C-alpha cells in the first residue's frame, strides 16, 4: 500500500485559515513521490482515481452533480472554477482550496517540491454547523460519528492518487 501519513498543515497552507476556527475540524495527509508533480497533474490524478470516480457517481446519483473526466481536466488546468459540487475558494501555484457549495466542507490539495521529489498533501475542513449549550460552535453529531471512516477514506484517496502518479 502507498505510504500516506497524517501530518500537520504545512506553513502557507490555505487550509490553515480554518485550523484555529473554534469548533472546526481540519486534517492533513501527506505522501511522497520521487519525481516532480505539477499541481495540475495532482488535481487531475486525484479526482480521476478509481476511488474518486466512484464518489463522483454517488454524488451524481444523490445530489445531481454529474462530472466527467473533461470536468476534472478543466478544474485541474484552471479553465473552470466549478467541478461537480466543488467550487474554487482559493488557488495558487502549489495548492487549491475547494468548497462544497455554501456548506461547511472544504477540500484542499497541495504539492511541494522537497528536493527529492514532491510532497503531496490532501486535507479537509469541516466547519461547525451547530452550537453547544454554552453557545460555542461545534461539529455535528454525524461528522463526529463518521470521523474514523473519514480518516481512512482520506488515506485511501491520497494513496490511490499516489499509486497512479508513480
Secondary structure, DSSP 8 states (H G I E B T S, - for coil): ----EE----TT-TTHHHHTSTT-EEEEEEEEESS---HHHHHHHHTTSHHHHHHHHHHHHHH-----HHHHHHHHHTS-SEETTEEEEEE-SSEEEEEETTSSEEEEEEEEE-SSSEEEEEEEEE---EE-TTS-EE--HHHHHTHHHHHHHHHHHHHHHHHHH-
